[in-house]
Amino acid sequence: MNRINRREMLRLSSLMAVGLPLAEILKKDMAEAKPIILPEDPRFRKIEKPLTAVVLGAGSRGNNYAAYSELYPDELKIVGVAEPIELRRKRFSERYKIPEKHQWLTWENAVEIPKFADILIITTPDHLHYGPAMGGLKLGYDLLLEKPIAQRWSECSDILDLTQKNKRIVAICHVLRYAPYYRKLKEVIDSNQLGDIVSIQHLEPVEHIHMSHSFVRGNWGNTKASNFMLLAKSCHDLDMLRWWIGKPCKRVCSFGSLKHFNPKSAPAGSTPRCTDGCAVEATCTYSALKIYYRNRTWLHHFDLPKDGDQGPVILDHLKNGPYGRCVYHCDNDVVDHQIVSMEFEDQITAAFSMEAFTSYAGRRTRVMGTKGDAVGDEETLVVADFQTEKSTVWDAKESAKIQSGHGGGDYGLVHDFLQAVNQQDPSLLSSTIEASMESHLIAFRAEESRLSGQIMDVRLD
């Protein structure tokens, strides 16, 4: 591919940092970009009989994982559901033809009866991960457990201990490990193309409307109801940093705060709800009427009728539900910006930044090694060789063998998890609970650092 120099790599990194996709920056080179094609793991075997699963929580994530069974019915069959919202429970049960006796209001109902399936898929809210995980493990289920593992480090440890005691397989839904782009970056690092890794810079641009939807108005805005931001959102990123580097983290420090989404930032004339006659609603970036009603975006957490006019239902949600609240008058307390600095073994450093106030989404990563460096934006990866002064461009947009959310990661996770359960071999799975514990501990220690102002040691006891 094209020859590069220091100025060119700095230009790519700078343009990527301000939000431009690499594919746009590298237009002239994309015709020569190599597609990311993932070879089939020779250890995988045909599943002779579909594995059966009970889904606890029929929201967005539960539906995403369950949908794998529709594309691959020879591998997975959904046989039960627990969901307190009646509309969701009915729709889910009809979609997967679940008998009434295996439709429940709560996760407790599902673990009160003897084990009757192979797997529990736990996609309940964050504060309801611990109970169903422990209950399912006691019954002998293997678990597909949505991240984060639990709200407290002690609870994460309890789940790990019971997993090992009962010899079960627990997959944590760090779905990005299974996306072709991230797997290619891991392959590049492990192949020594970049030499010894010296440092990684990683940015998660949450995007401002996503922030307001999920982490201000939505389910993950309050730490008591969910988790602090690093665990609720960015445990993906800390997990990938640990996975890429492949060595233990020694120390961590962090800074961040809730700067903007609070009453102090509320404009004059704002009201508790956007539907209450707010004086600035028409010009507010975060107007719920604009986002949900006029633009009809970010509606995936709304339970809307499939047919007919959805407008009146949306307005009712905005007048009475959480998504109609003014972003400056919510019960949110998670940070809207945070940085984390990490020191790993062998003098490797990593810097992570979670930023709400971006016009774009899509993680950006820069890896610096002794023989070369790499920059990527989840779709395009550029790997540079210092000696040859040449770069290779990898294109991930068309590469996911299993098309799904998170760049192919959602179905990639389910695929590998089913292989692991079918063969009762956790080594077939990248994101076991054992593999995820240290990155969770980094998050807990980083939050302690943010609150205390101290550098924290990271040690798995």
C-alpha positions in Angstrom: 0.0 0.0 0.0 1.1 3.7 0.0 4.3 4.8 1.7 3.7 6.8 4.9 5.7 9.2 7.0 5.3 10.6 10.4 3.3 13.6 9.1 0.8 11.5 7.3 0.1 9.2 10.3 -0.3 12.3 12.5 -2.7 13.7 9.9 -4.8 10.5 9.9 -4.9 10.4 13.7 -5.9 14.1 13.9 -8.6 13.9 11.4 -10.0 10.7 13.0 -9.9 12.4 16.4 -12.2 15.1 15.3 -14.7 12.6 14.1 -14.0 12.0 10.4 -14.2 8.3 9.5 -11.0 6.8 8.2 -12.7 5.5 5.1 -13.6 9.1 4.2 -10.0 10.3 4.9 -8.5 7.4 2.9 -10.8 7.5 -0.1 -7.9 7.0 -2.6 -6.7 3.9 -0.7 -10.0 2.2 0.1 -10.0 0.5 -3.3 -6.9 -1.4 -2.2 -8.1 -2.1 1.3 -8.1 -5.7 2.4 -11.4 -7.2 3.6 -11.3 -8.7 7.1 -12.2 -12.4 6.6 -12.2 -14.5 9.8 -11.3 -18.2 9.4 -13.6 -20.7 11.0 -12.2 -22.1 14.2 -11.3 -25.8 13.5 -12.4 -26.6 17.0 -16.0 -25.8 16.3 -18.4 -28.7 15.6 -21.9 -29.0 14.2 -24.5 -28.8 16.9 -26.5 -31.9 16.4 -29.5 -30.9 18.6 -30.6 -27.2 19.2 -29.6 -26.0 22.7 -32.6 -24.6 24.6 -32.6 -21.2 26.4 -34.7 -19.2 28.8 -34.5 -15.4 28.4 -34.8 -13.3 31.5 -35.6 -9.8 30.3 -37.3 -9.3 26.9 -36.0 -5.8 26.2 -33.6 -4.8 23.5 -30.7 -7.0 24.4 -32.8 -10.1 25.1 -34.5 -9.8 21.7 -31.1 -9.3 20.0 -29.6 -12.5 21.4 -32.9 -14.5 21.0 -33.1 -13.5 17.3 -30.1 -15.7 16.6 -32.4 -18.7 16.9 -34.5 -17.5 14.0 -31.4 -17.5 11.7 -29.9 -20.7 13.2 -32.8 -22.8 14.5 -30.6 -25.9 14.3 -28.4 -24.3 17.0 -30.7 -22.5 19.4 -34.3 -22.7 20.5 -36.0 -20.2 22.9 -38.3 -22.1 25.4 -39.0 -19.6 28.2 -39.2 -15.9 29.1 -39.5 -13.8 32.2 -40.5 -10.1 31.6 -42.6 -7.9 33.8 -43.9 -5.6 31.0 -46.9 -7.4 29.6 -46.7 -6.2 26.0 -43.0 -7.2 25.7 -43.7 -10.6 27.3 -46.6 -11.3 24.9 -44.8 -10.2 21.8 -41.7 -12.3 22.7 -43.8 -15.4 23.6 -45.7 -15.2 20.3 -42.6 -14.7 18.3 -40.9 -17.8 19.8 -44.0 -19.9 20.4 -43.3 -20.2 24.2 -46.0 -22.1 26.1 -47.9 -20.2 28.8 -46.4 -22.3 31.6 -43.0 -20.9 30.7 -44.0 -17.2 30.6 -43.3 -15.4 33.8 -43.5 -11.9 35.3 -40.1 -12.0 37.0 -36.8 -13.8 37.0 -37.6 -15.3 40.4 -40.4 -17.3 38.8 -38.0 -18.9 36.3 -35.5 -20.1 39.0 -38.2 -21.4 41.4 -38.7 -24.5 39.2 -36.3 -27.2 38.4 -33.9 -26.7 35.5 -35.6 -27.5 32.2 -33.4 -25.9 29.6 -29.6 -25.7 28.8 -29.0 -22.0 29.1 -30.2 -18.9 30.9 -29.8 -15.6 28.9 -29.8 -12.9 31.5 -30.6 -9.5 30.0 -32.4 -8.0 33.1 -31.5 -4.4 34.2 -28.0 -4.0 35.7 -29.2 -4.1 39.3 -30.9 -7.5 38.6 -27.9 -9.4 37.3 -26.7 -10.9 40.6 -29.9 -12.6 41.7 -30.8 -14.5 38.5 -27.1 -15.4 37.9 -26.8 -17.0 41.3 -30.2 -18.7 41.1 -29.4 -20.1 37.6 -26.0 -21.4 38.6 -27.4 -23.1 41.6 -29.8 -25.0 39.3 -27.0 -26.0 37.0 -27.6 -23.6 34.1 -24.9 -22.2 31.8 -25.3 -18.5 31.5 -25.1 -15.8 28.9 -24.9 -12.8 31.2 -25.2 -9.3 29.9 -22.4 -6.9 31.1 -21.7 -5.8 33.6 -21.4 -8.9 35.8 -23.0 -7.2 38.8 -23.2 -3.8 40.6 -20.6 -4.6 43.3 -17.2 -6.3 43.2 -18.2 -8.7 46.0 -21.2 -9.8 43.9 -19.0 -10.3 40.8 -16.7 -12.5 43.0 -19.7 -14.5 44.3 -20.8 -15.3 40.8 -17.3 -16.3 39.8 -17.0 -18.6 42.8 -20.3 -20.3 42.2 -19.4 -20.7 38.5 -16.2 -22.5 39.3 -17.7 -24.5 42.2 -20.5 -25.8 40.0 -18.3 -26.2 36.9 -20.6 -24.1 34.7 -19.9 -21.9 31.7 -20.6 -18.2 32.1 -20.2 -15.9 29.1 -20.1 -12.1 29.8 -21.5 -10.1 26.9 -18.4 -8.2 25.9 -19.7 -8.5 22.4 -16.9 -6.3 20.8 -14.4 -9.1 21.3 -16.4 -11.0 18.7 -16.6 -8.3 16.1 -14.3 -8.8 13.1 -12.7 -5.4 13.4 -11.7 -5.8 17.0 -10.6 -9.4 16.4 -8.3 -8.2 13.5 -6.7 -5.6 15.8 -6.1 -8.2 18.4 -4.6 -10.5 15.7 -2.3 -7.6 14.6 -1.1 -7.0 18.1 -0.5 -10.7 18.9 1.4 -11.2 15.6 4.1 -8.8 16.7 3.7 -6.7 13.6 3.8 -3.7 15.8 6.6 -5.1 17.9 6.3 -4.7 21.7 3.3 -2.6 22.6 4.3 0.6 24.4 1.0 2.5 24.7 -2.6 2.6 23.6 -4.9 5.6 23.3 -8.6 4.7 23.2 -11.6 7.0 22.8 -15.3 6.2 23.3 -17.3 9.1 21.8 -20.8 8.3 23.2 -22.5 10.9 21.0 -24.5 13.6 22.7 -28.0 12.4 21.8 -27.1 8.8 22.8 -25.9 10.2 26.1 -29.1 12.1 26.8 -31.2 9.1 25.8 -29.4 6.3 27.6 -27.4 7.9 30.4 -29.5 10.9 31.4 -33.2 10.1 30.7 -32.8 6.4 30.3 -32.1 3.2 32.2 -28.4 3.8 32.9 -28.5 7.4 34.2 -28.6 6.7 37.9 -25.9 4.7 39.7 -28.3 3.1 42.2 -30.7 1.8 39.5 -27.8 0.8 37.2 -24.1 1.4 37.7 -21.5 4.1 37.4 -20.6 5.1 33.9 -17.4 3.1 33.5 -19.2 -0.1 34.4 -22.5 0.6 32.7 -21.1 1.7 29.4 -17.3 1.6 29.2 -16.6 -1.8 30.7 -16.5 -2.8 27.0 -13.5 -0.5 26.5 -11.6 -1.5 29.6 -12.2 -5.1 28.7 -10.7 -4.6 25.2 -7.7 -2.7 26.6 -6.9 -5.6 28.9 -7.6 -8.1 26.1 -5.4 -6.4 23.6 -2.5 -5.8 26.0 -2.7 -9.3 27.4 -0.9 -8.4 30.7 -2.2 -7.4 34.1 -3.0 -3.8 35.0 -1.0 -2.6 37.9 -2.2 0.9 38.7 -5.0 3.2 37.6 -6.1 6.8 38.1 -9.2 8.6 36.8 -10.8 12.0 36.6 -14.3 13.0 35.5 -17.6 14.5 36.6 -21.2 15.3 35.7 -20.6 18.8 34.2 -23.5 19.6 32.0 -26.6 17.5 32.5 -27.7 19.0 35.8 -30.0 21.8 37.1 -27.2 24.4 37.1 -27.0 24.1 33.3 -30.8 24.4 32.7 -31.7 27.3 30.5 -34.1 29.9 31.7 -37.7 29.0 31.0 -37.1 25.2 31.0 -39.7 23.0 32.6 -39.5 19.5 34.2 -40.9 18.0 31.0 -40.5 19.0 27.4 -44.3 18.7 27.0 -44.9 21.2 29.9 -44.7 24.3 27.7 -41.0 24.8 27.9 -40.0 28.2 26.7 -36.8 26.9 24.9 -38.1 23.5 23.6 -38.1 24.6 20.0 -34.4 25.4 20.0 -33.1 22.9 22.6 -30.7 20.3 21.3 -32.1 17.7 23.6 -35.8 18.4 23.1 -37.7 15.1 23.6 -40.4 16.3 21.2 -37.8 16.9 18.5 -35.9 13.6 19.1 -38.7 11.2 19.7 -41.9 12.8 18.2 -40.8 15.0 15.3 -37.7 13.0 14.2 -39.0 9.6 15.4 -35.5 8.5 16.4 -34.2 6.6 19.4 -37.5 4.8 19.8 -36.1 1.3 20.5 -36.9 1.6 24.2 -40.6 2.6 23.5 -43.2 -0.1 23.4 -45.1 1.1 20.3 -47.9 -0.5 18.3 -46.8 -2.3 15.1 -49.7 -0.9 13.1 -51.5 2.4 13.0 -50.5 5.9 14.1 -47.7 5.8 16.7 -47.8 9.5 17.4 -50.3 9.5 20.2 -48.5 6.6 22.0 -45.2 8.5 21.7 -46.7 11.6 23.1 -48.1 9.6 26.0 -44.6 8.3 26.7 -43.2 11.8 26.7 -45.9 13.1 29.0 -45.7 10.3 31.5 -42.5 8.3 31.0 -38.8 8.9 31.6 -37.9 10.0 28.1 -40.1 13.1 28.2 -38.1 14.6 31.0 -35.9 17.7 30.6 -32.3 16.5 30.5 -31.5 19.2 33.1 -34.1 18.0 35.6 -33.7 14.2 35.7 -32.4 11.9 38.6 -29.2 11.2 36.6 -25.9 11.2 38.5 -23.5 9.4 36.1 -20.6 11.4 34.7 -20.7 12.9 31.2 -17.0 12.9 30.7 -14.2 10.7 32.2 -10.6 9.8 31.6 -8.7 6.8 32.9 -5.0 6.3 32.9 -3.6 2.8 33.3 -0.2 1.3 33.9 0.2 -2.4 32.8 3.0 -4.8 33.3 6.1 -4.3 31.2 5.8 -0.5 31.3 2.8 -0.5 29.0 0.5 2.5 29.4 -3.1 3.0 28.3 -5.3 6.1 28.2 -9.0 5.9 27.9 -11.5 8.7 27.4 -15.3 8.5 27.6 -16.9 11.6 26.1 -20.6 12.5 25.9 -20.2 15.7 23.9 -19.4 14.5 20.4 -21.3 14.8 17.1 -20.3 11.3 16.1 -20.1 7.8 17.5 -17.8 4.9 16.9 -14.7 4.2 19.0 -11.3 5.4 18.0 -8.1 3.6 18.8 -4.4 4.3 18.4 -1.8 1.6 19.2 1.9 2.4 19.5 4.5 -0.3 19.2 8.3 -0.5 18.8 8.0 -1.7 15.2 4.9 0.2 14.0 1.6 1.7 15.0 -2.1 1.3 14.1 -5.1 3.6 14.0 -8.7 2.5 13.7 -12.3 3.7 14.0 -14.3 0.3 14.2 -14.7 0.2 10.4 -11.3 0.8 9.0 -7.9 -0.2 10.5 -4.6 1.2 9.2 -1.4 -0.7 10.3 1.9 1.0 9.6 5.4 -0.5 9.5 8.2 1.7 10.6 10.9 -0.2 8.7 9.3 -0.5 5.3 7.4 2.8 5.7 4.3 1.1 4.2 0.8 0.8 5.6 -1.9 -1.8 5.2 -5.6 -0.8 5.3 -8.2 -3.2 6.5 -11.9 -2.7 5.8 -14.3 -4.3 8.2 -17.6 -2.9 6.8 -18.5 -6.0 4.8 -16.6 -8.6 6.8 -18.9 -9.9 9.5 -19.8 -13.5 8.6 -22.7 -13.3 11.0 -24.5 -9.9 10.5 -25.8 -8.4 13.7 -25.4 -5.5 16.0 -22.0 -4.3 17.3 -20.3 -4.9 14.0 -21.2 -8.6 14.0 -20.3 -9.0 17.7 -23.8 -9.8 19.0 -24.3 -13.0 16.9 -20.6 -13.8 17.1 -20.8 -14.0 20.8 -23.9 -16.2 20.7 -22.3 -18.5 18.1 -19.1 -19.0 20.2 -21.1 -19.4 23.4 -23.3 -22.1 22.0 -20.1 -23.9 20.8 -18.7 -23.7 24.3 -21.8 -25.0 25.9 -22.4 -27.8 23.3 -18.8 -29.1 23.9 -18.7 -28.0 27.5 -15.4 -26.3 26.7 -15.0 -22.7 28.0 -11.8 -22.3 26.0 -13.9 -21.9 22.9 -15.2 -18.7 24.4 -13.2 -15.4 24.6 -15.3 -13.6 27.2 -15.7 -16.0 30.1 -16.4 -14.6 33.5 -12.8 -15.5 34.4 -11.5 -13.4 31.6 -13.8 -10.5 32.4 -13.0 -10.1 36.1 -9.9 -8.0 35.9 -11.4 -5.4 33.5 -14.3 -5.1 35.9 -11.8 -4.6 38.8 -10.1 -1.9 36.7 -13.5 -0.1 36.5 -14.2 -0.4 40.2 -10.7 0.9 41.1 -10.9 3.7 38.5 -14.2 4.9 40.0 -12.6 4.8 43.5 -9.8 6.9 42.1 -12.2 9.4 40.6 -14.0 9.9 43.9 -10.9 9.9 46.1 -8.3 11.6 43.9 -5.8 8.8 44.6 -3.9 6.4 42.4 -5.3 2.9 43.0 -3.5 -0.4 42.8 -5.2 -3.1 40.7 -4.7 -6.6 42.1 -6.9 -9.7 41.8 -6.9 -11.3 45.3 
